[in-house]
Amino acid sequence: MNFLRQCLSINMSSFLSSIGIVASIFTALLAVLEYKKQGKQKRVELLEHYRMKFQTDEYCKAINPLIEEDSENLKNVDQMHKYYYLGLFEELAVLINSRIIRVDTVYYFFGYYALNTWKSENFWGTVNRNSIYWKEFSNFVKLMEQTESEVLKRNSSLMSFNKWRRIKV
């Protein structure tokens, strides 16, 4: 009888220890999931901050409508506004390089304007595009071009697939 009690008490303590370990692992897993969720939320807030800045800051409001058509009026935009505008793209590049925000997300919101800025002769009229000070912007544009190429390729493949699916035999 003593032997049976000892076995039961050992098994019961092992069982209770196992439950404690499982509960600890479950709690740790929930903590990791919450941490990841908060990280995503912070990235969304950061992206929203830059999106609002891009729409509301004085220098962006002055340049954005002109950059689409490479307007002659870009030549008259204040030099410092141009520097701030380029700096915003460079800040986004740093966020990408730090793996804080994904490339495709930045491309979706800002890529079009970065690419048009790079192509705009009127914007660069008073700014040296090849200066080492704009190297990060240059690298950002190359990344946006690469991303655009991948997006177009994906969309082209998707369109081809959809055409193929619609063929009726």
C-alpha positions, 0 to 999 in steps of 0.5 A, a space after each residue: 500500500 505504501 508503494 502504491 501511495 508513493 507511485 501515485 504521489 510521484 505520478 501526481 507531482 509529475 503530472 502537475 509539473 507537466 501541466 505547469 510547463 505546458 501553461 508556461 509554454 502557452 503563456 510565452 507563446 501568447 506573449 510572443 504573438 502579442 509582441 509581434 502584433 504590437 510591432 506590426 501596429 507600430 509599423 502601420 503607425 509609422 507608415 501612416 505618419 510618412 503618408 500624412 507627411 507626404 500629403 500635408 507638408 508644405 514642400 510636398 504639397 508644392 512638389 507633388 502636383 508638379 512632379 507628375 508632368 515634370 512641370 516647368 514650375 519645378 524650376 521655381 521651387 525653393 531649393 530647401 523644399 527640394 532637399 526636404 522632399 528628397 530627404 523624405 524618400 531617403 528616410 523611407 530608404 533607411 526604414 526599408 534597409 532597417 527592415 522596419 517597413 517592407 519594400 512593396 508597401 513603400 513602393 505602393 505609397 511612394 514609388 510613383 513619386 520617387 520614380 517621377 522625381 528621378 526622371 524629372 529634368 525640371 526638378 533636378 535643374 538646380 540640384 546635382 542629381 549625381 552628388 554623393 549627398 543623394 546616393 541614398 535617394 539614387 539607391 532608393 530609386 533603383 529599389 523602386 524600379 526593381 520593385 516596379 518591374 517585379 510588380 509588373 511581371 507578377 501582374 503580367 503573369 496573373 493576367 496571362 493566367 486569367 486569360 488562360 483560365 477563361 479559354 473554353 474548349 
